[in-house]
């Protein structure tokens, strides 16, 4: 569809339906039309942005031993209008436009795309304005392994209107406009969880996908009321979003705990392996000799496995066809006599007959596998 015809069609749609539309949809249509008018055909067909993510942890520093983050994301476009509020004829027309789709579908990882296609995502559509800035939560997904939500900067503050939001989020020093912190409150109780960002893509420069509630020791119910508090640098008041969350998943399979493997004073076992069509999650724990605390465990482990005196251990998942699962997020913490780790991966395309857990340590010269700790887990 040519630019001229596209603009003409949208103008006709606005003229025909605006009197019947709710104010929120009206505003989002105007935003859509404004974005289209400022782009030519080349920009609409441009290739997606390189994959970019940002991971943060709020676990106390003395507890944290492993901070691993990744999220495979493609370029995408922001969800600009909710088709449930408009006429079937207009909805069908809008579905044909490349920018009228879910951010999960166009910029999410394989699990988020499958969740959207299967109807496992939920529209939230909450907008909050503070001090000249407007943020919106549009859609969310919770499959028991992780919680993901789309957060969009609808209106920038006057002093940041020329700034790309992703640059503000990832730039060191975090100038005014970047997210300083996000708090997650489940059923009235603050949760000590890390969270990560995934970029919305060139078509949605003011949208990010936030992933959280995937820590190793979290006990999250299948249904809960979530409060999300977003603190922006330079602002005293927090953006507050409140909405219910329910677990939705397909083909859920839980395995574990497994047997313990021991090598060079490292006692490793997987405690839980969760497989579904939206996520694969691996929970592991590392211990030392009986009675050893965290300090004694690290002192006993040879230096060849350490980076600056710290055991930086991570894990990969491989299927029976030799394909490595794509890492979405992960992290670890230490408490008592145990280092706990949680790793979330994209789902396997097909359920494998078995998976292989490969352990590695991150050193100055790169990652080094520990084949003695490799485990093979049959999948029933």
N, C-alpha and C positions, 0 to 999 in steps of 0.2 A: 504494500500500500504506500503510495507516494506521500510525502510530507503534506502537500496541499490537500489531498483527499483526506488524510488523517485528521488534519486540523478542522476541515469542513465537517467531517462526520461527528467529531466530538462536539463542535459548536452546535450542530443539529440536535445531538442527544441532550445537551444542556438545556437548550431552548424548549425541547419537548417535555422534559421530565422534572426540571428543577422545582416547579411549584409543588410537586407531590413528594419531594424528597425531604428527609430529616435534615436538620441543620448540619450535623456532623458529616453526612454524605455530601451535602452541598459544598462544604469547605474543602473536602478531600477531592472533589471533582475539580474545583478551581485550582487546587494545588497540582493536580495531574495535568490540566490544560496548560498551566504556566510552565511546567517542566518540559512538556512536549514542544511548546512554542520556542523554547530556548535551545532546542537540540536539532541538528540536521540528521538526515538519514544515516550518514556515516557513523555518527556517534551512537545511534540506536543499534547499529549492527556491529559495533566494535567488539573486539575480543574481551573476555572477562579479565578482571584484575588478577595479578599473581596472588597465590594463597598467602593470607596473613592472619596471624592469631596473636593473642596476648593472654597470658595466664598470670593470675595473682593468687597468693595464699594469705589468709589472715591467721593461720596457725602461728602461735608464738615461735620466735626464732629458735629458741633452745630445743623445741620439740621437733622442728623440721629438719629432715636429713636429705630428703629427695624432693626436688621440684622439677617435674617433667611436664612439658606442655606441648600439645600439637593439636591442630584441628584442620583437617583437609576441607578447604572451602573453595568454591568457584565464584566468579563474578555473578552478581544477581541484581534484581530490581526490587524496590520497596513495594509492599502491599499498600496500595493507595485507596482502595475502595472495597467495601464489603458487599459482595454480590447478593447476600441475603436480604438487603434492604431495598433492592431495586426490581424493576419489572423483569420478567423472564426474557423478553425481547432484547432489552438493553443489556442484560447480563450475558446473553449469548453473543452479542456484538463485542462486548468488552473482553470476553474470554479469548477472542481472536487477536487481541492486541498483546504484543510481547511483554509489556510491562505490567499487565494485570494478573499477577500471580503471587503466590505465597513466597515470602522471603526464605522460609524453610525449603521450599521446592526449588528455588532458583539459586540460593547461596548456601544452603545447608549441606552437611555431609550426607553420605548414602543413607544412614539411619533416619535422619530427619526427613529426607525426601520420601522414604518408604512410609514413614509415619504420616506424612501429609497425604500421600496417595491413598492410604488405608483409612483415612478419616480419624486418626488417633491424635490429631492436634486440636486445640481449642482456641477459638477467638476470644480475646480479652477486651480489647478496644477501650482502654482507659487513658485519658489525657490529663496531665497536670501542668499548670503554668505557675511559675514562681519568678518574680523579679525580671520579667521580660523574656523568660526562656520557657519553652514548652517541650515536654517529653511525653512520649506515648508508648504504651505496651500494647502490642497488637495480637500476638499469637504465642501459644506456649505448648510444650510437650513434656510429659513425665512418664517414663516407662519403668520406674523403679530403680534403674541403674543411674539415671541422670535426669536433671531438669534443665530444659532450654527454653528461652524466652526471647522475643524480638523487642529490642528497645530502640526507639527512633527519636532523634532530635528534630521536632517539627518546626520550632522557631528558635533561632539562635539569639543570644544577647547581642546588643548593638556593637560591642567591642570585639565580637568574634565571628561576625557574619561572613567575613572573607576567609575564615579558617576552616579547613577540612576537619571534620570531627574525628576521624580516625587518627589524623596527625596529632590532635590534641590528646587523644587517649593513649597513644603509644610514645609520644615524645617525652624524653626525660625532663624532669622539672615540672611537668604538667601545668602549663599555663591555664588561666581561667577558662573554664569550659570543659576541661577534661574530667573524667570520672575519678574522684578521689577515693571513694569507697562505696561498696554495696553491702548492705546488711540484709540477711534473710531470717525471717521470724516465722516459725512453724507452730501454728496453734498457740500463739502468744509467747513462745519460747525462742530466744535468739539462738541460732545454729552457728557453730564454729565451722564454717565451710569456706573452701577456696572457690574461686570462680574464674572463668576465662571468657575472652572475647573472640568472636569470629567476624570478619568483615562482611558487610552486606553486599559489596561489589560496586562497580562503577555506576550502575543504575540506581543504587541506593546508598550514596555516600554518607548519609546521616542515619543509617541503620546499622545495628550490630546484633549479633546473636550471643546472648549471655548464657553460659552453661555452668551449673553449680549443683550442690547436693549430691556429689559423687564421691565423698570422702570415705576412707576405709572403715571408720568406726561410727558412722552416722546410723541412727535408727529412725527412719522416716516412715510414717504410716502410708497406707495406700491412698487415703483421702485426707486432706488437711486444708486449713485456711492459711494462705501465705500472705505475709506482708513483706514487701520489698522496699527498702529505703535506699535511695540513690543520693549520694552526696557529691555535688559538683564543686570543683575548686573555685574559691572566691565567693561562695555563697554560704550563708549561715544556716538556712533552713534546708531540710532534706525533702526530695521528691518522694512522696508516699503512694505506693500502689498496693491495693488489697484485692485479692481474688481467690476463689477456691481452686484447688488442684486435685485431680484424680489420676490414679495410675491407669494407663492404657498401654497394653502390649499385645504382641502376637507371638505364638509359638514359644512361650516362656519355658526355659529348662534351666534348672539349678543343680549344680554338681559340687561335691566336696563335703568335708575337707579331705585332702589327699595325704599320702604318706610324706614323711619328712626326709629330705636329702641333706647329707652333711658333707662339707668339704672345706678344708682350711678354717675350721672353727665357725663356719657359717652354717647354721641350721635353718633350712628353708623348706617351706611347704605352702601350697596354695590352700586357702581356707574356703574359697567360694569361687565358682565359675558360673556366670550367668550368660545364657545365650538366648537371644530373641531375634526377631526380624528388624528391630530398631537399634539394638546395642548389643555389644559383647563386653562383659565386665569381668575383670580378674582381680581378686583380692588375695594378697599374699602376706606372710609374716616371716620375719627373720629374727632368730633367737641365737643365743650363744650356749655355752656350757651351762648345766643346771645351776641355778642360783646367781648367774651373772646378770648384772644390771646393764644399762645401755653403755655406760662408760667402759665397763669391763669387756663387753662384746666388741666394741671398736678397737680396744687396745689389743685384744687377742687376734684379730684379723690381720693378716700380713699387709704391709704397706703397698704391695703391688696391686691391691684392689682399692686403694684409697686415692682421693684427690684432695690435697691440702689436709690430710689427716682424717677425712670424712669418707665413709662408705657411700658412694653415689651409685646405687644399684637400681637397675630398671629391668623391664620385662617385655618380651615380644611374644606374640601369638602367631603360629604358623598352622595352616590346615594340612590335610592329608595329600593335597596336590602341590605342596611346596609354595603356597601363596601366603605372604605375610599380611596380617590384619593391619588396617590403617588406624593409627593412634589418634584419638579425639582429645582426650584429656587424661590427666593423672597427677598423682602426688603422693607424698608419704609423710609420716610423723612417727615419733618415738615416745613411748610411755611405758614406765615400769621396766619390764625385761624384754620388750618386743618393739621392733620396727615394723610398722604396718604400712602397706602400700595398696593403692587402688588405681587401676588402669582401665579406662573405658576406650573401646575400639569400635570402629564401624562394624556392622554385622557382616558375617560371612555371606557371600552370594548364595551359597548352598550349604546346608548343614553337613559338616564333614564327618567322616567316620571316627576321626580322632583329631586332637589338636596337640601341638608341641609348644611347651612353655620354655622359652630360651631366656636365660639370665645374662645380663651384661653389666659392666661397670663403666662409668664415664671417667676417663682419665685425661690428662693434658694432651696426650697424643691422639685421642679419639676413644671410641667405645671398644671394649674388649669383652668377648664372650667368655662365659665360664661353663664349658661343656659338661663338667662334672655335676652341675646342678640342673641340667636339662631334664624336663619331665614330659612324658607322653600321657595324655588323658583321653581314654576311649569315650566316644559320644554315643549313647544308646539310641 
